[in-house]
Amino acid sequence: MLSTDVLAFFTTLDYQNVLVFSILAFILYTINFYILYFNRENALPGPLPLPILGNLLHYAMQGDMVVWAAALREKYGDMWEVYVGSERHVWVSRAELVDKLFSISTKSNYKCRTNGNRAIGEIKMLNHGVFLNRDLDVWTFNRKMMKLVLTSAEFIDYAIKRVPKVFEEMEGYWAELGYIDGDDKIFNLPDWFHALSLDSIVFLSTGKNGCGLASLLLSSSPNSAVSYSAETLNETKELRDSWSTFFDTLRTAIFVPDFIRLGTPLGLIQRRKFLKNFHWLNNNLLTMIREKRAEVESYDNNDGLKGDYNMLKLLLVANTPRGPSVKRGSDRIDRAMTDDEIRGLLLEVLVAAIETSASLMCFIIYLVCRNPEVKKKIREEVDPLFRDDPTRKLQLDDLNNLPYIEAVIKEASRLFPPGPINHRVSSHEDDIGGYTWKAGTQFMIDVIGIQKHPAHWSNPEEFIPERFLSQSEDVVKNSFQTFGGGLRICPGRQYAMFFMKIALALLYNRYDIELANENEKPAIIYKVTLYCHGLKVKMRRRNIA
Ligand code: HEM
C-alpha cells in the first residue's frame, strides 16, 4: 500500500521537482558516503575517494596503473588503500606483508585472486580455467592438468626443439629486411619479440601456425615470399585480432566497475563488442579442440601422439592410457578433460604466455645494451656451446646449465616484472600488517615496490645480475616474485625460462645489438602485464671467426 502511495506521489512530480529530489538524494548519499568513509575500520592512508567513482578519477588523471602505484607508494609507504568504485583495495608494498597471501598450505585463506564480478562471469572465467576461477574444486582439477602438461618431459622436449625453429624463421625475415647485414637499419624490437613469442606459444599450445612473424615481414615488405597461404594468413590475422580484443575484455572485466560497463553508452557498446568477440573466439577454439580430438581418436592406440606433443594433444590425452597421468598420492585424478575445460585453459595460456615473455625479453636486451660487461659474461657462458658447431641444437642439459643467463633474466624481471600487480582476496577474517581484515578483503600486491624495496635489496635501482648467483646476496623471502608465489604461482614459469634462455643464447651468440640511440628507453604501458611496445635497436651479424 505504502509503495503504491510513494509511486503515485512520484508520478505527480514535474521535471523541476525530479531535479530537486535527485540533487537532495545525491547530497544525502554523499554525506552518508563520507560518514562511513571517515569511520571505516582500519583506516589506511590513501587518496580521498569520490562518491560512486571512488578513486577512478585519480587513476584516469595518471593514465597508467603502474605509474599511479609508484606515486602512491612514494606518498603513503608500504600499505595504503584505494577505492575502485565503492570497492576498497588494500595495497601492500613490502615482502613481509605478502607472507600469508603466498601461503602454500592447502588451507590457505588466499586461494582466489578476486571477488569476481558479473563481467568476469560473462566471459566464463569464474568457473573455468585457472586465472580468475573461484570454484576451488574446478580450479584444483584444472591447475593439476595444466601443471601436468606444461612440466611433462614430452612438452618440454617438444618446446626446446620448436622455439629455435621459430627463432630461425625470424632471422630469415631479418635478413630479408636488411636488419642484420651491416645496413644499420633501425627497427622496433618488441614487434618482433611479441611475434616470436606468439608464434612459439600458438604452435606449442595448438599445433597451428600463428603467422605473427610472417605478417610482420609482409607489413614492411608486402612482396616478400612466405611459406603460408593467403588463406592461412587471413585466418591467423582474425585469430590474433580476436585474442588482442579478448585481452582488452579481460582487463576491462578486472578493473572497470559495473556501473561504467553497464551504466554508460560507451560501456554498453564496448561490452557488446567484447561479448561478440568472446563467443567467436570460444567457438573457434572449440572447433579446433573437436577436430584435434577426432584426429587423436583416429590414431592406432600404439601410435601414441605421433611425436607431436603440443599442449592441446597432451591435454586431450592427459589421464588416459595414452597420456601423462597424475598419480602421486592425494594428487591423483581419475578422469580426462572435457572439450570445454580444455577451451578454458587454452584461452588463458594464450593470454598469459605471449606478452609476458616477449616484454621481458625486450627489458633484458635494453638492460644488457646499457651494461656491456653483462653482455661479455653472457657470451662467456654461451659461446662455448656453439664453438665446434655454430648450428648446434640446444639440449635440456645446456639450458639447465646457464646460471649467468638465469641470473640476468631474474635481475631484469626484478626491475621490470611483467606482472607488476598481483591480487589476492581473503576467504575469512585475518590479520595482516597489524590490522584485522574482514573476509572478502581485496589485496593488491605492489610487485615493483617490493622488488625494489630498499629494506630488501642493496642498490635496488641498479642492474646487478650477480645478486642472483648463489650466495651473492641473501634474497629476502617473497621479495622476488616475478612469477608470483603460493598456490597460484605461475604454472608456465619453466617453459617461460626455457623460451627466454633459448632466445638469449641464440641472439647473443649470433648478433651484436645496440640501442638506436644512447638515450633510448623502452616504451611501456600497463595492460594487466607490463607491456613493452617500443624499443628501437640496430643489429649486425656477429663476426666470430
Ligand atoms: C616471463 C614470463 C611470465 C611471467 C613473468 C609470468 C608471471 C605470472 C604471474 C606473476 C602470475 C600470478 C601468480 C600468482 O598469482 O602468484 C602468473 C600466473 C599465471 N601464468 Fe604466468 N608468467 C609468465 C609466463 C607464462 C607462461 C609461458 C604461461 C603458460 C604457458 C603462463 C601461465 C600462467 C597461468 C595460467 C597463470 C594463472 C595461474 C593460477 O591462477 O593458478 N605464464 N604468471
Residues whose N, C-alpha, C, O or C-beta is under 5 A from the ligand:
A	BS01	HEM	V130 F131 E348 V349 A352 A353 T356 S357 L360 P418 G419 N422 H423 Q481 T482 F483 G484 G485 L487 R488 I489 C490 P491 G492 Y495 A496
